[in-house]
Amino acid sequence: MLTLNLDEFMVELKEGSIKNVGPTNKSATVKLFEVEEAEARAFGDKRVKLVFEDADGNEVQVSLFPEDVRKIASDIDALEDDSPVFE
């Protein structure tokens, strides 16, 4: 299940084209639940791309620098030691 929350979002649709309307203060939050597939792969010369997909074909891709990937890996290791999730 994919949820998408767009704040301060307004666009103009005219003759098949989408155009921003209003100030450029828009933001978004995307959440993907019940992930069925996840993978990590190189992205360019300096980043790692994490790709997550659910059963409906919704996909989220995240590009991170290696130090951020290491931090996430460290967080997961800590969860394995301290959380009932990994029991």
N, C-alpha and C positions, 0 to 999 in steps of 0.2 A: 504494500500500500504506500503510495506516494502522497505526501501532503505538501502544498506550496502556499506560503503566506507572503503576499506582496503588500508592502506598506507604501502609502502615498503614491499609488500606481494609477496612472491614467494615460491612455494612448488614444490616438486618433486613427481610425481606419478609414482611408479614403482611396477609392479606386484600387483596392487590393494592396495598398501600401500601409505599413504601420509606422506612425510617427509619434515620438515622445510629446506629451502635452504637459506643461507646467514645469516646475523647477526640477533640478537633477538630484533631489534628495531621496530617491527611491531606495528601498532595501528589500531583501527577500530572505526567507528561511525555507529550506527544503529538508524534509525528513523522509527517509525510506525505511519502512518497517518490513519484517518478514523477508529479509534478504535470502535468496536462494543460491546466488553465486557471488563470489568475491575474488578479486585477483589484484595483484600488485605487479607492475611492470615499469621498465625504464621509460621516461618521458623526456625526450631531448637529452642534453648532455649533463644536466644538473638536477633533475627532479625525478621523483617516483610518482607514478599515477596509480591511485587506488580506484578500482571500478567495482561498483555494487549493483546487482540487478535482482529484481523480485520476479515472482512467477508470472506477473502480467506484462513483463518486458520493460517496466520502468527502470531507468538506469540513472545512477549518479556517479560522476567522475570527480575525483579530487586530486589535484596536483600538489605535491609537498616537496620541500627540500629534505635531503637525507637526515639532517638533525631533527626535523619534526617527526619523521618516520621513527627514528630511534627513540624519541620521547614517547610516542604512542606505544611502541614495543615495550618500553620500560613500564608504562602504565598497565599494560596487559599482564606482564610478568607479576606486578604487584597484586593485581586482581586475582591471579591464579593462587597466590599465597594466602590472601586474606578474604576472599569472597566466596560465599556459598554457590555462586553461579557456576564455578568450575568443579563442584563436587560430583 
